[in-house]
Amino acid sequence: MYIFFTDESKTQGEEGKVYDLSVYGGLVLDKEQTQELTNYIYDLKDSYLYPQTLELKWRFKTVWDKMKKVGFISEEITAKDKPESYESFKNDYETLKNKILDKVANSSVKIVVAIRPNRLLHASEEQDIEYSVGAITKKFRKILVDHDKCGIILADELRKKLRDSDIINYEYILNSCSSNRQNLDGGKLLLVVPTIDSCISPIHQINDILLGVIQYYILEFMRKLNDDDWDMSNARNMLNKIVDKFYKSRSGGYIINNGILLYPPKITRKETQAGIFLNKLERQLKTDFNIK
């Protein structure tokens, strides 16, 4: 059986500025890989003396606040008052993130993500989620067929993305993902579980770091579009560690529109602002990583 661990991450810049672009998806694992990576995160936290209740995230500032919340560091310690301590913790955490990327790079996992503009064609937040979940679910079904596996999707707290009054729309999203309208998998997609909290899911914590790498690359690409001299080599090097793990088509090894889903797909993008950006991003990905 394959388990698809999914999460959503919005592209954020300095001071938490949110850009109108989201990444949705994550790791596709079998049972053995799930247990191996779970144990790895437990052991990694122990090696840094982190409590197991500390949730790993991409942004260190977020982790710094969580370190205080779980009692790993004192509430009185601030980055301003203790800059050396802050930098020491930050450097350790950056090393930890790279260890996780190296672990993923040296495993046989598969990564599937959908990159999409928010509020595409004036879509609501619920529709944004539906687009992303629908895109990655359709691809997961194809993976299940190709590998003759059954599977489930475990999503990180998808429910909280919607208001309580949107529960009907929320149920519609899950039903549309779980139904077999196109008869792609003969019923191989067994279940979508929408309420797995990442603070208790080591795999979703890995996901957050993987999606953060993709976020970082996209953000640096945006900056390079505005400044041709912008150096995005660090972001490129980080993504390059895991680029080989994105799911490839069984015929030809294509990653674009397989492991990396650019939504909307090229055939329907047209000359919209979002479409033009996605075309440029697709060309940059192919150039930087020699993928197709």
C-alpha positions in Angstrom: 0.0 0.0 0.0 1.1 3.6 -0.7 0.4 6.4 1.7 0.4 10.0 0.3 1.2 12.5 3.0 0.0 15.9 1.8 0.2 19.5 3.1 -0.2 23.0 1.8 2.4 25.7 1.9 2.1 29.3 0.8 5.1 31.1 -0.7 6.3 33.5 2.0 9.1 36.1 1.8 10.8 38.2 4.5 8.7 39.4 7.4 6.1 36.8 6.5 4.9 38.5 3.3 2.6 36.0 1.5 2.8 35.8 -2.3 -0.2 34.6 -4.4 1.3 31.1 -5.0 0.9 27.9 -3.1 2.5 24.4 -3.1 0.4 21.4 -2.2 1.5 17.8 -1.9 4.3 15.8 -0.4 5.7 12.3 0.0 4.3 9.1 -1.4 5.6 6.2 0.8 5.0 2.5 1.3 4.6 1.1 4.8 8.3 0.3 5.3 9.4 3.7 4.2 6.9 5.4 6.5 8.2 3.6 9.5 11.9 4.2 8.5 11.4 7.9 8.1 9.3 8.2 11.2 12.1 6.5 13.2 14.7 8.7 11.6 12.9 11.9 12.7 12.5 10.5 16.3 16.3 9.7 16.4 17.3 13.0 14.8 15.3 15.0 17.4 17.0 12.9 20.1 20.4 13.6 18.7 19.8 17.4 19.0 18.1 16.9 22.5 14.9 18.3 21.0 11.7 17.1 22.7 9.6 14.9 20.4 6.8 17.4 20.8 8.8 20.0 18.9 7.3 20.4 15.5 9.8 20.8 12.7 9.1 23.5 10.2 10.9 25.2 7.3 11.2 28.7 8.8 13.5 28.8 11.8 11.6 31.8 13.3 8.5 29.6 13.5 10.6 26.8 15.1 12.1 29.3 17.6 8.6 30.2 18.8 7.7 26.5 19.1 10.9 25.8 21.1 9.6 28.2 23.7 6.1 26.7 23.6 7.3 23.2 24.3 9.7 24.4 27.0 13.0 23.7 25.2 14.2 27.2 25.7 13.1 29.9 28.1 10.4 32.4 27.2 12.8 35.1 28.3 15.4 34.4 25.6 15.0 36.6 22.6 16.9 36.9 19.4 17.6 40.6 20.2 18.8 40.0 23.7 20.7 36.8 23.0 21.9 37.1 19.4 24.7 34.5 19.8 22.4 31.9 21.3 19.8 32.6 18.6 22.4 32.2 15.8 23.7 29.0 17.4 20.3 27.4 17.5 19.6 28.6 14.0 22.8 27.1 12.6 22.1 23.8 14.3 18.6 23.8 12.8 19.8 24.6 9.3 22.2 21.6 9.6 19.2 19.4 10.7 17.2 20.5 7.7 20.0 19.5 5.4 20.3 16.1 7.1 16.6 15.6 6.4 17.0 16.6 2.7 20.0 14.2 2.5 18.0 11.4 4.0 15.2 11.9 1.5 17.7 12.2 -1.4 19.2 8.8 -0.4 15.8 7.0 -0.1 13.4 5.6 -2.7 10.5 7.9 -1.9 8.4 9.7 -4.4 7.4 13.3 -4.2 4.3 14.8 -5.9 3.4 18.5 -5.6 1.0 20.9 -7.3 2.2 24.5 -7.8 -0.6 26.9 -8.4 -1.6 30.6 -8.2 -4.0 31.5 -5.4 -7.5 32.9 -6.3 -7.0 31.8 -9.9 -9.8 33.3 -12.0 -11.2 34.8 -8.8 -11.6 31.4 -7.2 -12.5 31.2 -3.5 -10.3 29.7 -0.9 -12.4 26.5 -1.0 -12.0 26.3 -4.8 -8.2 26.8 -4.5 -8.0 23.8 -2.2 -10.3 21.8 -4.4 -8.0 22.5 -7.4 -4.9 21.4 -5.6 -6.4 18.4 -3.9 -8.0 17.3 -7.2 -4.8 17.7 -9.1 -2.6 15.6 -6.8 -5.3 13.0 -6.2 -5.7 12.4 -9.9 -1.9 11.9 -10.2 -1.9 9.6 -7.1 -4.5 7.5 -8.7 -2.3 7.1 -11.8 0.6 6.1 -9.6 -1.5 3.5 -7.9 -2.5 2.1 -11.3 1.1 2.1 -12.6 2.4 0.3 -9.5 -0.7 -1.9 -8.9 -1.0 -0.6 -5.4 -3.9 0.5 -3.1 -3.4 3.8 -1.3 -4.7 6.4 1.1 -4.2 10.1 1.4 -3.3 11.7 4.8 -3.8 15.4 4.6 -2.4 17.9 7.3 -5.5 19.5 8.8 -7.2 20.3 5.6 -10.4 21.1 7.6 -9.0 24.2 9.2 -8.5 25.8 5.8 -12.2 26.3 5.7 -14.8 28.0 7.9 -17.3 25.9 9.8 -20.0 27.2 7.5 -18.1 25.7 4.6 -18.4 22.1 5.8 -20.7 21.1 2.9 -18.1 22.4 0.4 -15.4 20.6 2.3 -17.3 17.4 2.2 -17.8 17.9 -1.5 -14.0 18.3 -2.0 -13.3 15.0 -0.2 -16.1 13.2 -2.1 -14.9 14.5 -5.4 -11.4 13.2 -4.6 -12.5 9.9 -3.3 -15.0 9.1 -6.0 -14.0 7.1 -9.0 -15.7 9.2 -11.6 -13.1 8.5 -14.3 -12.6 4.9 -13.4 -8.8 5.5 -13.3 -7.9 3.1 -10.6 -10.6 0.5 -10.2 -11.1 1.6 -6.6 -7.4 1.5 -5.6 -7.7 4.9 -3.8 -9.3 3.7 -0.6 -9.6 6.8 1.6 -8.8 10.4 2.1 -8.1 11.3 5.8 -8.2 15.1 6.2 -7.3 15.7 9.8 -3.7 14.5 10.5 -2.1 17.2 12.7 1.5 17.8 11.6 2.6 18.3 15.2 2.2 14.6 15.8 3.1 13.4 12.3 6.9 13.1 11.7 6.3 12.6 8.0 4.2 15.8 7.7 7.1 17.6 9.4 9.4 16.3 6.7 6.9 17.5 4.2 7.0 21.0 5.6 10.7 21.1 5.0 10.4 19.7 1.5 7.7 22.2 0.6 9.8 24.9 2.1 12.7 24.1 -0.3 10.3 24.4 -3.2 8.9 27.7 -1.8 12.4 29.0 -1.4 13.3 28.2 -4.9 10.2 29.8 -6.3 10.7 32.9 -4.2 14.3 33.3 -5.4 13.1 32.8 -9.0 10.6 35.6 -8.5 13.4 37.8 -7.3 15.6 36.9 -10.2 12.8 37.9 -12.6 13.0 41.4 -11.1 16.8 41.4 -10.9 18.7 39.5 -13.5 21.9 39.6 -11.4 20.1 37.9 -8.4 22.1 34.9 -7.2 19.7 32.0 -6.6 22.4 29.3 -6.4 21.7 28.4 -2.8 18.0 27.7 -3.5 19.0 25.8 -6.6 21.5 23.7 -4.7 19.0 22.8 -2.0 16.2 21.8 -4.5 18.8 19.9 -6.5 19.2 17.5 -3.5 15.7 16.2 -3.9 14.8 16.9 -7.5 15.5 13.2 -8.5 12.8 12.1 -6.0 9.9 13.8 -7.9 7.7 11.2 -9.5 8.6 10.5 -13.1 6.4 9.1 -15.8 7.0 5.4 -16.6 7.5 6.3 -20.2 10.3 8.8 -20.8 11.0 9.9 -17.2 9.0 13.1 -17.4 8.9 15.0 -14.1 6.9 18.1 -15.2 3.2 17.3 -15.0 4.0 14.1 -13.0 6.0 14.8 -9.8 5.7 18.6 -10.4 2.2 19.6 -11.4 2.0 23.2 -12.6 -1.7 24.2 -12.3 -3.4 25.1 -14.5 -1.7 22.8 -17.0 0.0 24.3 -20.0 -2.7 23.5 -22.4 -5.2 25.7 -20.5 -3.0 28.5 -19.1 -3.4 30.9 -22.0 -1.7 34.4 -21.8 -2.9 35.2 -18.3 -0.4 36.7 -15.8 -0.4 33.4 -13.9 0.0 31.4 -17.1 3.0 33.5 -18.2 4.6 33.1 -14.8 4.1 29.3 -14.8 5.6 29.1 -18.3 8.7 30.9 -17.1 9.0 28.8 -14.0 8.7 25.6 -16.1 11.5 26.7 -18.4 13.7 27.6 -15.4 13.1 24.3 -13.7 14.0 22.5 -16.9 17.2 24.6 -17.4 18.4 24.4 -13.8 17.8 20.7 -13.3 18.0 19.2 -16.8 14.5 17.7 -16.4 11.7 17.3 -18.8 
